[in-house]
Amino acid sequence: MAAILLGIALTVLDSTLLNLALPDITRHFGAEAHSAVWVVNAYQLATLGLLLPCAKLGERVGYRRVYLVGLAVFTVASLGCVLAPSLGLLAAARAVQGLGSAGMMAVNAALVRLTYPTAVLGRGLALNSVVVATSSVAGPSVAALVLSVASWPWLFLIQIPLGAALMWIGRRALPSSPPRLGGPPLRPTEVALNIAMFSLVFLGADAFGARHGGVAEGGTLAAALGLMAAGALVGWIYVRGQLRQPAPLFPVDLLRIPVFALSMCTSVTAFAAQTLAFIALPFLLLQGQGRSHLAAGLIITAWPAGVVVMAPVAGRLLSHYAAGMLGGIGQGVLAVGLLWLALLPAHPADWQMIVPLLVCGAGFGLFQSPNNHTIVTSAPLQRAGAASGMLGTARLTGQTGGAVILGLIFSVAGVQGGGPAIALGLAAALAAASASFSFLRLRAV
């Protein structure tokens, strides 16, 4: 579990680590701001497009092998990022890092399933949830700490000894799974269609957010819609072909299982709500309420603190209560906390922000472990890799959707106006929808 948890922390942290360093990277290479964004986008695109292929590869050759190879690729690519002589090569190295991250994230939950006995699997997934939740919000804080004493290449340099230590632990401790070399092959055309579908939708969503939110330069509404439409067309062709496969790369066979499909809907809407809130809160605290960066960071820490407290409790409650019930209650609590934040006065006291943020974190912690448990265990054991890959896919899809929605809200209501409060209110609505999907699982069992 040390190898599994450290690996997921490394990959999730890396996905948010560079946002704070982008201005420094832009100045270092003398590049335009919109070009520097590709240092982040290249990593996200590679991870999202290759999660499911890596998951299927794990089913064929063993989850341990895919995890360790992904870790090796990630670590070597970190050195490539340090030595990159140009912005283009830095973005290319980040894409290779994304490939390594996909290898680790795709089989993470499958390795947890092999590590824990079925009776206490919920506890293992609860630990996973705690690490994902805390790592996802710790990135900017870690980056700020490093950049206060060193230059941006150190953000990658510190990953090299961590990756090497993790490789040493993983080779000795990670469980093995028997390979299924006689199973359906990993077809290059399927992989290409999978990458194209996710890439086109991601690029369209990114351009749409830039067009409406003013987040980045360039991009038009027509181009954004065209990219998303092209992604939908590629996805239609791709999924139609997958329907005929016995163990498809895009797991339509698992999506035919009602509990699995509802769990995916629960996850996507939950992470969209979380992302809406996480991105809107700094604008609310810094620009709307005039707080310092230190004060804002300490206040926002209440959310992951709530997750850390509640997630282990949720893992134990799984042996007594249905996952659909726990997830629905958790998302209902999250919706209450988000609505509470949206309705606060213009200049609340610190405790008035901290208490609803703790409520949000507790609700999310109560939801995440049971939901992940259902996704992993509702799939047959031989398809544990596909289920594990869909965990990461749902999270990244929800986060991308939440960012796009926020860009649209800010374009209409403004950043310093009522935009953040509207975003928090819409996040509450998404959390309520997630609760509904979760409760529906009680009838689907």
C-alpha positions as CSV (number, residue, x, y, z in Angstrom):
1,M,0.0,0.0,0.0
2,A,2.9,2.4,0.6
3,A,4.0,1.9,-3.1
4,I,0.4,2.3,-4.3
5,L,-0.4,5.4,-2.2
6,L,2.9,7.1,-2.9
7,G,2.5,6.5,-6.6
8,I,-1.0,8.0,-6.8
9,A,0.1,10.9,-4.7
10,L,3.0,11.6,-7.1
11,T,0.8,11.5,-10.2
12,V,-2.1,13.5,-8.8
13,L,0.3,16.2,-7.3
14,D,2.0,16.4,-10.7
15,S,-1.2,17.3,-12.4
16,T,-1.6,20.5,-10.4
17,L,2.0,21.3,-9.5
18,L,2.9,23.4,-12.5
19,N,0.0,25.9,-12.5
20,L,1.8,28.3,-10.2
21,A,5.1,28.0,-12.1
22,L,3.7,28.8,-15.6
23,P,4.7,32.5,-15.4
24,D,8.3,31.6,-14.5
25,I,8.4,29.0,-17.3
26,T,7.0,31.6,-19.8
27,R,9.7,34.1,-18.9
28,H,12.5,31.4,-18.9
29,F,11.8,30.4,-22.5
30,G,10.6,33.8,-23.7
31,A,7.3,32.2,-24.8
32,E,3.8,33.5,-25.1
33,A,1.4,32.7,-22.2
34,H,-1.0,30.6,-24.3
35,S,2.0,28.5,-25.5
36,A,3.1,27.8,-21.9
37,V,-0.4,26.3,-21.1
38,W,0.6,23.3,-23.2
39,V,3.1,22.3,-20.5
40,V,-0.1,21.5,-18.4
41,N,-2.3,20.3,-21.3
42,A,0.2,17.9,-22.7
43,Y,0.3,16.0,-19.4
44,Q,-3.5,15.9,-19.0
45,L,-4.1,14.9,-22.6
46,A,-1.7,12.0,-22.5
47,T,-3.0,10.8,-19.2
48,L,-6.7,11.0,-20.2
49,G,-6.1,9.4,-23.6
50,L,-4.0,6.5,-22.4
51,L,-5.7,5.5,-19.2
52,L,-8.0,2.9,-20.7
53,P,-5.3,1.4,-23.1
54,C,-2.9,1.0,-20.0
55,A,-5.8,-0.6,-18.1
56,K,-6.3,-3.2,-20.8
57,L,-2.6,-3.8,-21.1
58,G,-2.6,-4.4,-17.3
59,E,-5.3,-7.1,-17.8
60,R,-3.1,-8.8,-20.4
61,V,0.4,-8.6,-19.0
62,G,-0.2,-8.0,-15.3
63,Y,-1.0,-4.9,-13.3
64,R,2.3,-4.9,-11.4
65,R,4.3,-4.8,-14.6
66,V,2.3,-1.9,-16.1
67,Y,2.5,0.1,-12.8
68,L,6.3,-0.3,-12.6
69,V,6.9,0.5,-16.2
70,G,4.7,3.5,-15.9
71,L,6.6,4.6,-12.8
72,A,9.9,4.2,-14.7
73,V,8.7,6.2,-17.7
74,F,7.4,8.9,-15.3
75,T,10.7,9.2,-13.5
76,V,12.8,9.3,-16.6
77,A,10.5,11.9,-18.2
78,S,11.0,14.0,-15.0
79,L,14.7,14.2,-15.8
80,G,13.7,15.1,-19.4
81,C,11.6,18.0,-18.1
82,V,14.6,19.3,-16.1
83,L,16.9,19.2,-19.1
84,A,14.5,20.4,-21.7
85,P,16.2,23.2,-23.7
86,S,12.9,24.6,-25.2
87,L,9.2,25.0,-24.4
88,G,8.3,22.5,-27.1
89,L,10.6,19.8,-25.7
90,L,9.4,20.5,-22.2
91,A,5.8,20.0,-23.4
92,A,6.9,16.7,-25.1
93,A,8.6,15.5,-21.9
94,R,5.4,16.3,-20.0
95,A,3.4,14.2,-22.5
96,V,5.8,11.3,-21.8
97,Q,5.2,12.0,-18.1
98,G,1.5,11.7,-18.8
99,L,2.0,8.3,-20.4
100,G,3.8,7.1,-17.2
101,S,1.1,8.6,-15.0
102,A,-1.6,6.8,-17.1
103,G,0.2,3.5,-16.5
104,M,0.2,4.0,-12.7
105,M,-3.3,5.5,-12.4
106,A,-4.9,2.9,-14.7
107,V,-4.1,-0.1,-12.5
108,N,-4.0,1.6,-9.1
109,A,-7.4,0.5,-7.9
110,A,-6.9,-3.0,-9.4
111,L,-3.7,-3.3,-7.3
112,V,-5.6,-2.3,-4.2
113,R,-8.2,-5.0,-4.9
114,L,-5.3,-7.6,-5.1
115,T,-3.8,-6.2,-1.9
116,Y,-6.8,-6.3,0.5
117,P,-9.1,-9.2,1.3
118,T,-12.6,-8.6,0.0
119,A,-14.0,-8.1,3.5
120,V,-11.8,-5.0,4.2
121,L,-11.3,-3.8,0.7
122,G,-13.3,-0.6,1.6
123,R,-10.6,0.4,4.0
124,G,-7.9,0.2,1.3
125,L,-10.0,2.3,-1.1
126,A,-10.6,4.7,1.7
127,L,-6.9,5.3,2.1
128,N,-6.7,5.8,-1.7
129,S,-9.5,8.4,-1.5
130,V,-7.7,10.3,1.3
131,V,-4.5,10.5,-0.8
132,V,-6.2,11.5,-4.0
133,A,-8.3,14.2,-2.2
134,T,-5.4,15.7,-0.3
135,S,-2.9,15.5,-3.2
136,S,-5.4,17.2,-5.6
137,V,-5.5,20.3,-3.4
138,A,-1.9,20.2,-2.1
139,G,-0.2,20.8,-5.5
140,P,-0.3,24.7,-5.4
141,S,1.0,24.7,-1.8
142,V,3.8,22.3,-2.5
143,A,4.7,24.3,-5.6
144,A,4.7,27.6,-3.6
145,L,7.0,26.0,-1.0
146,V,9.5,24.8,-3.6
147,L,9.4,28.1,-5.7
148,S,10.0,30.2,-2.6
149,V,13.5,28.7,-2.3
150,A,14.3,27.3,-5.8
151,S,13.6,27.7,-9.5
152,W,10.9,25.8,-11.4
153,P,13.1,22.9,-12.6
154,W,13.3,21.7,-9.0
155,L,9.6,20.9,-9.2
156,F,10.7,18.0,-11.5
157,L,14.1,17.4,-10.0
158,I,12.5,16.4,-6.6
159,Q,10.4,13.8,-8.4
160,I,13.5,11.8,-9.5
161,P,14.7,10.4,-6.2
162,L,11.0,9.9,-5.1
163,G,10.4,7.9,-8.2
164,A,13.6,5.8,-7.7
165,A,12.6,5.1,-4.1
166,L,9.1,4.2,-5.1
167,M,10.5,1.8,-7.8
168,W,12.6,0.0,-5.1
169,I,9.6,-0.4,-2.8
170,G,7.2,-1.4,-5.7
171,R,9.5,-4.1,-7.1
172,R,9.6,-5.8,-3.6
173,A,6.1,-5.3,-2.4
174,L,3.5,-4.9,-5.2
175,P,1.2,-8.0,-5.7
176,S,1.4,-9.9,-8.9
177,S,-1.6,-10.8,-11.1
178,P,-1.5,-13.6,-13.6
179,P,-1.2,-12.3,-17.2
180,R,-3.9,-13.2,-19.8
181,L,-1.7,-13.3,-22.9
182,G,-4.4,-15.3,-24.7
183,G,-7.0,-12.5,-24.4
184,P,-8.1,-10.0,-27.0
185,P,-5.1,-8.0,-28.3
186,L,-4.6,-4.3,-27.8
187,R,-5.4,-3.1,-31.3
188,P,-3.5,0.1,-32.5
189,T,-6.6,1.4,-34.3
190,E,-8.7,1.2,-31.1
191,V,-5.9,3.0,-29.1
192,A,-5.8,5.7,-31.8
193,L,-9.6,6.2,-31.7
194,N,-9.6,6.3,-27.9
195,I,-6.8,8.9,-27.9
196,A,-8.6,10.9,-30.6
197,M,-11.9,10.9,-28.9
198,F,-10.7,12.1,-25.6
199,S,-8.2,14.6,-27.1
200,L,-10.7,16.3,-29.4
201,V,-13.3,16.6,-26.6
202,F,-10.6,17.9,-24.2
203,L,-9.2,20.4,-26.7
204,G,-12.7,21.6,-27.5
205,A,-13.6,22.0,-23.9
206,D,-10.3,23.8,-23.2
207,A,-10.9,26.2,-26.1
208,F,-14.4,26.8,-25.0
209,G,-13.2,27.6,-21.5
210,A,-10.6,30.0,-22.9
211,R,-13.2,31.6,-25.2
212,H,-15.8,32.2,-22.5
213,G,-13.7,32.5,-19.4
214,G,-10.8,34.5,-20.6
215,V,-8.5,32.0,-19.1
216,A,-6.1,31.8,-22.1
217,E,-5.5,33.6,-25.3
218,G,-6.8,32.5,-28.7
219,G,-9.6,30.1,-29.7
220,T,-13.0,30.8,-31.1
221,L,-16.5,29.5,-30.2
222,A,-16.8,27.9,-33.6
223,A,-13.5,26.1,-33.3
224,A,-14.3,24.9,-29.8
225,L,-17.7,23.5,-30.9
226,G,-16.1,22.0,-34.0
227,L,-13.5,20.1,-31.9
228,M,-16.1,18.8,-29.5
229,A,-18.4,17.8,-32.4
230,A,-15.4,16.0,-34.1
231,G,-14.7,14.2,-30.7
232,A,-18.4,13.1,-30.5
233,L,-18.3,11.8,-34.1
234,V,-15.0,9.9,-33.4
235,G,-16.5,8.6,-30.2
236,W,-19.7,7.3,-32.0
237,I,-17.6,5.4,-34.5
238,Y,-15.3,4.1,-31.8
239,V,-18.0,2.9,-29.4
240,R,-20.0,1.3,-32.2
241,G,-16.9,-0.9,-32.9
242,Q,-16.4,-1.6,-29.2
243,L,-19.9,-3.1,-28.9
244,R,-18.8,-6.1,-30.9
245,Q,-15.8,-6.9,-28.7
246,P,-15.9,-9.5,-25.9
247,A,-13.5,-7.4,-23.7
248,P,-13.6,-3.9,-25.2
249,L,-11.0,-1.2,-24.6
250,F,-13.7,1.3,-23.9
251,P,-15.6,-0.9,-21.3
252,V,-19.1,-0.8,-22.8
253,D,-19.6,-4.3,-21.3
254,L,-19.2,-2.8,-17.8
255,L,-21.4,0.1,-18.6
256,R,-24.2,-2.4,-19.3
257,I,-24.1,-3.2,-15.6
258,P,-26.7,-0.8,-14.1
259,V,-24.8,-0.3,-10.7
260,F,-21.5,0.3,-12.6
261,A,-23.1,2.9,-14.9
262,L,-24.8,4.7,-12.1
263,S,-21.6,4.8,-10.1
264,M,-19.8,6.4,-13.1
265,C,-22.5,9.0,-13.3
266,T,-22.2,9.6,-9.6
267,S,-18.4,10.1,-9.9
268,V,-18.5,12.4,-13.0
269,T,-21.0,14.8,-11.5
270,A,-19.3,14.7,-8.0
271,F,-15.9,15.6,-9.5
272,A,-17.5,18.3,-11.7
273,A,-19.0,19.8,-8.5
274,Q,-15.7,19.6,-6.6
275,T,-13.7,21.2,-9.4
276,L,-16.3,24.1,-9.8
277,A,-15.8,24.8,-6.1
278,F,-12.0,24.3,-5.9
279,I,-11.4,26.8,-8.8
280,A,-14.1,29.3,-7.7
281,L,-13.0,29.4,-4.0
282,P,-9.6,31.2,-4.5
283,F,-11.4,33.9,-6.6
284,L,-14.0,34.3,-3.8
285,L,-11.4,34.4,-1.0
286,L,-8.8,36.5,-2.7
287,Q,-10.7,38.9,-4.9
288,G,-14.2,38.9,-3.5
289,Q,-13.2,38.9,0.2
290,G,-9.7,40.5,0.0
291,R,-7.9,37.8,2.0
292,S,-4.2,37.1,1.7
293,H,-2.8,34.0,-0.1
294,L,-1.8,32.5,3.2
295,A,-5.2,33.0,4.8
296,A,-7.0,31.7,1.7
297,G,-4.8,28.6,1.6
298,L,-5.4,27.8,5.3
299,I,-9.1,28.2,5.0
300,I,-9.4,26.0,1.9
301,T,-7.4,23.3,3.8
302,A,-10.5,22.6,5.8
303,W,-12.0,20.7,2.8
304,P,-9.2,18.0,2.6
305,A,-9.2,17.9,6.4
306,G,-12.8,16.9,6.3
307,V,-12.0,14.2,3.7
308,V,-9.1,12.8,5.8
309,V,-11.4,12.5,8.9
310,M,-14.4,11.0,7.1
311,A,-12.9,8.7,4.4
312,P,-11.6,6.0,6.9
313,V,-15.0,6.1,8.7
314,A,-16.7,5.5,5.3
315,G,-14.5,2.5,4.6
316,R,-15.6,0.9,7.9
317,L,-19.3,1.8,7.4
318,L,-19.2,-0.1,4.1
319,S,-19.5,-3.4,6.0
320,H,-22.8,-2.3,7.5
321,Y,-24.5,-0.1,5.0
322,A,-25.1,-0.1,1.2
323,A,-22.6,1.9,-0.8
324,G,-25.5,3.7,-2.7
325,M,-26.9,4.9,0.7
326,L,-23.5,6.2,1.9
327,G,-22.6,7.8,-1.4
328,G,-26.0,9.5,-1.6
329,I,-25.9,10.8,1.9
330,G,-22.3,12.0,1.3
331,Q,-23.2,13.9,-1.8
332,G,-26.3,15.3,-0.1
333,V,-24.0,16.6,2.7
334,L,-21.7,18.1,0.0
335,A,-24.6,19.8,-1.7
336,V,-25.6,21.4,1.7
337,G,-22.1,22.6,2.3
338,L,-21.7,24.1,-1.1
339,L,-25.1,25.9,-0.9
340,W,-24.1,27.2,2.5
341,L,-20.9,28.7,1.0
342,A,-22.9,30.2,-1.9
343,L,-25.3,32.0,0.5
344,L,-22.7,33.5,2.9
345,P,-22.5,37.3,3.3
346,A,-20.0,39.3,1.3
347,H,-17.4,39.4,4.1
348,P,-17.8,36.4,6.4
349,A,-15.6,35.6,9.4
350,D,-13.0,32.8,9.0
351,W,-15.0,30.3,11.0
352,Q,-18.1,31.0,8.7
353,M,-16.0,29.8,5.8
354,I,-14.2,26.9,7.6
355,V,-17.3,25.2,9.0
356,P,-19.1,24.7,5.6
357,L,-15.8,23.7,4.0
358,L,-15.4,21.0,6.7
359,V,-19.0,19.9,5.8
360,C,-18.1,19.7,2.1
361,G,-15.0,17.6,2.9
362,A,-16.9,15.3,5.2
363,G,-19.5,14.8,2.5
364,F,-17.0,14.1,-0.2
365,G,-15.1,11.7,2.1
366,L,-18.3,9.8,2.8
367,F,-19.1,9.5,-0.9
368,Q,-15.7,8.7,-2.5
369,S,-14.7,5.4,-0.8
370,P,-18.1,3.6,-1.2
371,N,-18.4,4.8,-4.8
372,N,-14.9,3.6,-5.7
373,H,-15.6,0.3,-3.9
374,T,-18.8,-0.2,-6.0
375,I,-17.0,0.6,-9.3
376,V,-14.1,-1.8,-8.6
377,T,-16.2,-4.7,-7.2
378,S,-19.2,-4.5,-9.5
379,A,-16.9,-5.5,-12.4
380,P,-15.8,-9.2,-12.8
381,L,-12.3,-9.8,-11.4
382,Q,-10.9,-10.4,-14.9
383,R,-12.1,-6.8,-15.8
384,A,-10.6,-5.2,-12.7
385,G,-8.2,-3.3,-14.9
386,A,-10.9,-1.7,-17.0
387,A,-12.8,-0.7,-13.9
388,S,-9.7,0.8,-12.4
389,G,-9.1,2.8,-15.6
390,M,-12.6,4.1,-15.6
391,L,-12.1,5.4,-12.0
392,G,-9.4,7.8,-13.3
393,T,-11.4,8.5,-16.5
394,A,-14.5,9.6,-14.5
395,R,-12.4,11.8,-12.3
396,L,-10.6,13.6,-15.2
397,T,-13.8,13.9,-17.2
398,G,-15.7,15.5,-14.3
399,Q,-12.8,17.9,-13.6
400,T,-12.6,19.0,-17.2
401,G,-16.4,19.5,-17.3
402,G,-16.3,21.5,-14.1
403,A,-13.6,23.8,-15.5
404,V,-15.5,24.4,-18.7
405,I,-18.7,25.3,-16.8
406,L,-16.8,27.7,-14.6
407,G,-15.3,29.5,-17.6
408,L,-18.8,30.0,-18.9
409,I,-20.1,31.3,-15.6
410,F,-17.2,33.8,-15.2
411,S,-17.8,35.1,-18.8
412,V,-21.4,35.9,-17.9
413,A,-21.2,37.0,-14.3
414,G,-17.6,38.1,-14.0
415,V,-14.9,37.0,-11.5
416,Q,-15.3,39.9,-9.0
417,G,-19.1,40.0,-9.3
418,G,-21.4,37.2,-8.4
419,G,-19.5,34.6,-10.5
420,P,-18.0,32.6,-7.6
421,A,-21.2,32.4,-5.7
422,I,-23.1,31.3,-8.8
423,A,-20.5,28.6,-9.4
424,L,-20.8,27.3,-5.8
425,G,-24.6,27.2,-6.2
426,L,-24.3,25.3,-9.5
427,A,-21.8,23.0,-7.8
428,A,-24.4,22.3,-5.1
429,A,-26.9,21.4,-7.9
430,L,-24.4,19.0,-9.4
431,A,-23.7,17.4,-6.0
432,A,-27.5,16.9,-5.6
433,A,-27.6,15.2,-9.0
434,S,-24.7,13.0,-7.9
435,A,-26.7,12.1,-4.8
436,S,-29.7,11.1,-6.9
437,F,-27.5,8.8,-9.1
438,S,-26.1,7.2,-6.0
439,F,-29.5,6.6,-4.4
440,L,-30.7,5.0,-7.7
441,R,-28.1,2.3,-7.1
442,L,-30.2,1.0,-4.2
443,R,-32.9,0.0,-6.8
444,A,-30.4,-1.3,-9.3
445,V,-28.8,-3.9,-7.0
